[in-house]
Amino acid sequence: MPIQKRTDIRNVAIIAHVDHGKTTLVDAMLWQSGAFRANQDVNDRVMDSMDLEREKGITILAKNTAIRYTGPASAQPVTLNIVDTPGHADFGGEVERGLEMVDGVLLLVDASEGPLPQTRFVLRKALAKHLPIVVVVNKVDRSDARIAEVVDETYELFMDLIDDSHRHDAIDFPVVYASARAGRASMSRPADGGMPDSEDLQPLFKTLLDTIPCPQYDDAMPLQAHVTNLDASPYLGRLALCRVHSGTIAKGQQVAWCRQDGSIERAKVVELLMAEALERVSVDSAGPGDIVAVAGIEEITIGETLADPEDPRPLPVITVDEPSLSMTIGTNTSPLVGQSGKKLTARLLKNRLDAELIGNVSLRVVDTERPDTWEVQGRGELQLAVLVELMRREGFELTVGKPQVVTKTIDGKLHEPVERLTVDVPEEYVGTVTQLLGSRKGRMEQMINHGTGWVRLEYLVPARGLIGFRTEFLTETRGTGLLHHVFEKYEPWFGEIRTRPNGSLVADRRGKVTSYALFNLQERGALFVEPGVEVYEGMIIGENARSEDMDVNPTKERKVTNMRSATSEELERLIPPRHMSLEQALEFCREDECVEVTPTGVRMRKVILEATERVKSARKQKS
């Protein structure tokens, strides 16, 4: 039977660096396709539905929506299935899954910043799958836009990534100039900082329909539907998001469920759902090219196939890049355990980590020597911090260790992950940044001066050296610098890297902090606690100005006497404490320190709480 085409469907993923306007563009496309009523109250960045996504202003989970297009670019109504992917390298697993569902990609590039490391990462993935690409130069109305240079840089990036294994026509991509916030796009290049000459996104829709191929299938092939993502519904339980490659899937149908271990089971499709704008609506059946949600198979996971029970043909399992960073997550073992959280046991923690593994293919959970602690491996600090933050909000109390790199032994030598770092800083901070990265064993690859007062530095840095780098970098550049990094390769071990020169101020007893004690301690270094806070032995209450740790008593009270001093009534002038967020606390920790995370707060502590035991342990390590 000849190959058939579904001309009424296009499946496309939107990929770009973080903050280049992916979710805003999807918003504009939804509005202009008539998905919402004119008076409907809709949030900005409507696809970012999770609380944490809204707070941080980034996309964490890949999500799909369906736009019904009925404009002038097509003679018949076309369904555009759009997958909105995260722009952060830490959530690269979501991008890799999103690309499994689609037949082409929209690559967004900021008209001022140009292609950045994550742009390189997602483009490399798209080219490896031989997908056609539409480049959208977004934010052309920025006052600092440099459109012509950015288009040249994009061509350079393509030339850099394309080799003999890729499509020979990959470089012949169309370029659309857009302002996603204004909902306008054009094929002709506007002036820097100017608006596209079209009043709406019709040129973009037309380019999409012309460039992105429609799904193709063979009539003779039996049912094949690939599970690329998972979701959950309070009514239907686990939902498997599938791309139908061939055949038809219907509600109530018996299917062959091809599992990862090679076994095949029979299962029933209880419910079949399809995206329609932001809703999922029930449908009776779906054909090749459709993206559907299947309910009724509780144990199903990503990468498995739903096939014809008479002729099951499993599709290859989805592979994603290996994790490069890990941290230990265990139950809370501090004296203040159970004061705010409800979920405290190792069993609950293990069940939650197992549940996370089901939907997050780029995570690994490894057992440790202790029964109440597990090593969680992921792509980056942010991905692991987001997981801990979600668990904290669910009522867990945890002990989280310092992030470590995941090493490999290649040809008998120890290797560690190396990241490609791109830094944009004003000229006056170049020396400072070079010094910072020199101490972290960074190697400069190139330095570009745009002549605008800003300089772009490209480095290869061991992933270890970047742990805790962000905070220090932002402090040194007075918050003006921009940095982005993405995994590059494994290289031989770089040796010792000391990133934090200062020691910690450690509480030596349990009790409530007094302002009198803090007044005497604040000249020792920066404090993290305020009067009235409960502390315990081994808890870190500040950063020492010297390199060694210091045990201090933050609960000391003024001796009460009947002598009156002239100054006794004077208010103790305390410097306000430095409050740490979860990410900052993880960055601050040393190897012998960890973070206690509870629903109400974040505390730092020594792994070994008792001072005498810490001394013994340090002696053992030296010997």
Protein Blocks (a to p, Z undefined) as FASTA:
>chain_A
ZZdddfkbccddddddehiopmmmmmmmmmmnopacfklccdehkllmbfklmmnopafb
dcddddddfbfkbmbdcddddddddfbfklmmmmmmmmmmpcbdcddddfklopafklmm
mmmmmmmnopacddddehklpfkbcfklmmmmmmmmmmmmpcfkbcfklmmcccddddfk
nopacfbdcdehiacfbfblmlmmmmmmmmmccddddfklccddddfbdcddfklopadd
dddfbdjddehiacddddfkopacddddfbacddehjbccddfbdcehiacddehifkbc
ehiacddfklccddddddddddfbdcdddddfbfkgoklmmblbfklmmmmmmmmmmmmm
kbccdddfbfkbccdddfbfklmmmmmmmmmmnopacdddddddddddeehiacdddddd
dddddfklmmmmmmmmmmnopacfbdcdehnopacddddddfklmgoklmmmmmmnnoma
ccddddfbdcddebjadfbfbdcdddfbecdddfklmmmmmmnpccfbdehiacdehiaf
bdcfbfbdcdddfkbccdddfbdcfklmpccdddddddddfklmmmmpcfkbccdddfkb
ccdddfblblklmmmmmmmmmZZ
